[in-house]
Amino acid sequence: MNVMFSAMLFVLAEHPKIGIITAARISFAITSGHKKDLFFLDLSFLGWTMFFLVTGGLVFLWLIPYRRMTLINAYDAMKHESLVMGKQPH
């Protein structure tokens, strides 16, 4: 998924009535300045993904929730920073 839209699903989950275009704009505003951080966050799961392939998917039950919670925590931190800094969607 493109990094600038990585927060879009979380925005829609939090505010389901705002619509896709608005969620994309908010996601873009939230992730602005964090693209490199999000890239390295995704890259940090590369080893886990290889481990997932080697174990035939046994790590799946642990890896998917762990990755999802990591992304949720990253979204929450970026959202908080955006609110503090007053970033507005365009």
N, C-alpha and C positions, 0 to 999 in steps of 0.2 A: 504494500500500500504506500502511496506517496506520503512522505513525512508531513507535509503541510495539512493533509487531510486525516492524519492519524487520530486526532481527537474528535473527529466528526461523529463517530458512533457513540462516543461517551456524551457528547453534547446532546445528541438526539435522545439518548436514554434518559438524560436528566430533564430535558425539555421536549417531549415528543410532539408538541403542537407547533413548533416554530418553523418547520419545513426544512427541506434539504438544502436549499440555497443559503438560507440564513445560517444553518448549522455549519455549512462549508466556510462561510465568511468568519464565523466565530472561531472555528477550528484554525483557520489561517492566522487570525489575530493572536490566538493563544500560543500557537507553535512558532510564531515569528521570533527569531533569535535563538531558537532551540533546535534547529534542523540538524546541526552537527551532533548535539547531545542525543537526539532521538535515533540518529543513524548509528552511533556507537552503542546505544542501548540495544538496538536490534542486533548489531554485530556481536554483542556479548552473549547472545543466545545461540550463536553458531555452533559452539562446542556441545551444547545441550541437544541441539538438533541432530548432530552427528551421533551422539550417544543414543538418541531416540532411534535412529536408523540401525545402529549396531545391535541394539537389544530387541529389535523386531517390534518396537512399539510399546514395550512394557513400561517405559518411562512416561508414556503418554498421560497416564492418570495423574502424574505429579507435575509434569512439565507445563501442560496447557493452563491449569489454574495458576501456577506460579508466574508464568509469563503474563497472563491476563491481569493479575493483581499488581505486577510490576508496572504495566502500562497504565492501569487505573491510578496508581500512586503518582506516576509521572504526570498524568493529566491533571490530577488534583493540585499538584505543586505548581504546574504551569498556569492553571486557572487562577490560583491564589495570587501568583505573581502578576498576572495580567490585571486582576482587580486592583491590586495595590498600586501598580504603575499606571493604571487608567487607560490601558490599551482598548481601542474601539475597533469593532469590525468595520471594514470598508464596503 
